[in-house]
Amino acid sequence: MGMIETLSRREAVGLLLASFPASATDGGVVALAYLVATEGFSDFAVRSAVESYIKGAVPNQERRFAPSAALFADTARKFEIAPSTVDFVVRHPAALEHQDFPESYRLEMQRRVQELFPSLTSAMSESS
């Protein structure tokens, strides 16, 4: 498990803001804007977006300043796992093995399947 996965979404957003010291604004207000912009998103999506910005992995990102709330939400949205995707993986567990997904994505998908379909968890574990 990576360090970012141990943080709450609020702590992750705080870490993001601390990583861009050139952003001289009221951090509390900006953090609130990020939380509002990502309301309804999974913690996984928010933490993954934070990690991507901190690591400089977001294409065309401004590296001196923190992203706007809208840009941050756009990035987090890319990490959101739709219920239809979870349903697909339940029906086709091998699909996760045929793609080059990061380990954090695989673990989150397994957590989601377990949460929604507890009886299938042992079947997925046995197939991996």
HELIX and SHEET records of a PDB file:
HELIX    1   1 MET A    3  THR A    6  5                                   4    
HELIX    2   2 ARG A    9  ALA A   18  1                                  10    
HELIX    3   3 GLY A   27  ALA A   37  1                                  11    
HELIX    4   4 ASP A   43  ILE A   54  1                                  12    
HELIX    5   5 ALA A   69  PHE A   79  1                                  11    
HELIX    6   6 PRO A   83  ARG A   91  1                                   9    
HELIX    7   7 PRO A   93  LEU A   96  5                                   4    
HELIX    8   8 GLU A  103  LEU A  116  1                                  14    
HELIX    9   9 PRO A  118  LEU A  120  5                                   3    
HELIX   10  10 THR A  121  SER A  127  1                                   7    
END                                                                             
